[in-house]
Amino acid sequence: MTAEHPKLQNKTIDMNLFLSELIGTAFLILLGNGVVANVVLDKTKGNSSGWTVITFGWAMAVFTGVFIAAKGSGAHLNPAVSVAMAMLGRIGWVTVPQYIAAQMLGAMIGQLVVWLTYKDHYGQHTDHEAVRATFCTSPAIRNPVSNLITEAVGTCVLVLGVLFMSSPAATLGTLDALPVALLVLAIGLSLGGPTGYAINPARDLGPRIVHFILPLRHKGHSDWSYAWVPVAGPLAGAVMAVLIFNGIAD
């Protein structure tokens, strides 16, 4: 979720980058959707503990993922962040597919571990919409235009915050991971109500694919008619953030 460091500027293949993004994103989803499962699914210790627990859990998930991936990849953990960094020239466009592939695979692996951890609870929970909520987002009020705007605004805030927190030559480290986590906490508490604040295409699409594949007892459908919103909205928000940042910098 931060700037690229210089040694990766000209590399097209870098396993350290790939594995850092994969592992960091896997932890992001494991802890992020893990807290959703703990709050939503029946007979867990955290059942019905509420939105505040979810937002704090996601913030700590971001902190952990960024902390893990910062040194190896710059800790994007989000295709929207990678696109923004490429637009700013902080990484080469040739590395963007590598970032996104690692983020998608990491998100799917993290979600599989959430499912394994809560497997007995998934077997007993009969509300298929709640089950799906532990994988991917859905809007509180379904209005594609409004939902798209909400996701774009949330991601714009995220990317702008990351850009102001980091310099082109810096990566987030042990202390710098905390401001990003707090920013995600603020987005969740303030802007997360309408859509569940995906603000990350890999965070939503990777687990949604896992939901589609897994033989869940009370699965229902994967809501593919909505799936484009948490992909297009964050990407649009990233572009907005870069334009605003460049305007301020100029």
N, C-alpha and C positions, 0 to 999 in steps of 0.2 A: 504493500500500500504506500510505497514511497518512490523516490527517484532511483534510477538505475545507477550502479556504480561504474566507473569508467572502464574497468577491465572487460565488461560485458558488451561494450558499445558495438564492437565489430565482429562478434562471434555469432555464427549461425547455429552451431551445435554446442551445447554446454550442459553436460549431465549434472553438474553441481547446481546450475540454475534450475534445471528441470526438476531434480529431486527436491530442492529447497521449496519450490512452488507447490509441488505435489504434496509433500509432507505438511507444509504450513497450511495449505487449504484443507487437507484431510483433518487436521486438528481443529481448524475453524468450524467445519461442519460437524464433526464429532461432538464438540462441546456446545456449539450453537444449537443444532437441532436436537442434541441430547437434552438440553434444558427444556426445549419445547415438549419433547416426549415425557420428561419427568413431570411437567405441569399438566399436560393434557390427558395422558393415558390413565386408564382406571388402575387403582390399587398400587400406584407408586407412592413412595414416601413424600413426594412433592406435589401430589395431585391437587389441582385447584389453587395453587399458591399464587397465581396471577401474573399479569402483564409485567409488573415491576421485576419479578424474579426472572422472567424471560429476557427482558432488556439488559439486566445486569449480567445474566449468563452469557448473552451474545457479546457483550462488551469484553468480558474476560476471555471469551473464545477468540476475539480479534486480537487481544493483547498477546495471547499464547501463540497464535499463528504468526503474527508479525515478529515476535521475539525469535521464533524458530527460523523463519525464512529470511530475516533481514540481511545477514551476512552473505548468504549464497546467491540471492536473487534480487535483493531490494525489497522483497516482501510486498508484491502487488496483491496477490491472492484474489484478483478480481479482473476480468477482462476489460472492464470499463477503465480501470486505473492503467492497465497496460496500453490501451488505445490512447489515453490522455498523454502518457509519457512518450509514446511514439510521435504524437502530434507536436509535442514540444521539443522533439529531437533528443530526448534524454535516453532513448533506446532506439535501435534501428528497427524499421518495420519488419525486417526479415526475422527478428526474434519474437515478434508478437504471436505468430502461430504456436511457437514453442511454449510461451507463457500460457496461452489459452488451453492448449492440450494438457499441460501439467495441472492447471487449475481445474479443468473438467474432470480429469481422472482422479485427482485428489478429492474433489467433492463427492464423487461416486463412492470412493473407498471409505471416506468418513461416514457417509450415510449407511453403508453396509454394516459398519461397526455399531452405529446407533441401533439398527435393526437387530443385530445379534445381542446387544446389551439388553434390549427391551422386548425380546422375542416372546416371552410368556405373556407380557402385557398386551402386545399386539394381538395375540391369539384370543384375548378375552374382551378387547374393546370393540364394540359393535357399530360405533358411529364412524362411517367411512370418511366423512369430511374432517373429523378430528384426526383420524389416522393420517390422512393426506397432509394435514397441517404440520405434522412432524417431519415431513419431507420437503414441502415447497409452500409457496405463499398463495394466498387468494384474497380478493378484496372484500372488505366489509360491506360495501355497496358496489355492485358490479356496474361500472360505467367505463368502458375502455378508454375514452378520451381523458376523463378525470383520473383514472388509475394510471395512465401513461404519464400524465403531468406530475402526479404525486411521486412516482418513481424517478422521474427526471429531476425534480426538485431535490429529493433526498440525495440522489447520487451527485448532483451538482454541489451540494453542500459538502458531501464527503470528499470529493476530489479537490475542491477548492481548499478545504481544510488541510488535506494532505500536502498540497502544493505549497501552502504557506508554512507548514510545519517543517518542510524538508528543503534542502538546497540541491541544485543539480549534481553536486559531487558527493552528496551524503546518502547514507542509508540509515534506516531506523535501527537503533540498537536497544539496549536493555532499558534505558530511561525514556527514549523517544517513542517506544511502543505504547506507553501509557497515554499520551495525548490523543493518539489515534483511537484507542479504546474508549476514552472519554467522549470523543467526538461521536463515535458510533452509539454510545449510550445516549447522548443527547438527541441524536437523530431518531432513535427508537422511541424515546419518551415523548418527543415533541412532534415528530412527523410520521411515526410508524403506524398510527391507528387506521388510516384508510386502506392500506394494502399489505401491511405486515413488513414493510421496508426490506424488500429483497436487496435493492441497491447494488446488485452483483449478479450478472447473468449466470455465472458458474454456480453460485450458491443456490439458485433456483432450478436451473435446467438439469444440472447433474443429478441431484436427488430426485427430481421429477422422473427422469429416465429410470432410476433405480426403483421408484414406486411402480412404474409401468411394468418392469421386469419381474419383480419379486412376487412369489406366490402368497400374498397376504390373505388371510382368512376373510377379513372384512375390508377389502381394498376399495371397492367402488371404482370410479374412473379417475384418470390422472389429470383431467381438466385441461386438455391440450388447447381448447379454444382460448384460454387465458394465457397460455405459456409464453406467447410472444411479448406480452406486456413487460414482464420482469427481465426481458432481454433487451427489447428496443428502448424502454424507458431509461435504464441505466446508461446505455451507450449514448443516447441523446443528452443525458445529463452530463456525461463526461465531456462531450463536445462543447456544451454550454460553459462548463467550468474553464476549459482551456481558453475559449474566446474571452471570457471575463478576466481571467488571469493575465492573458496577453495584453488586454486593454489597460489593466492597472499597471502592468510592468512598463508599457510604453509611455 
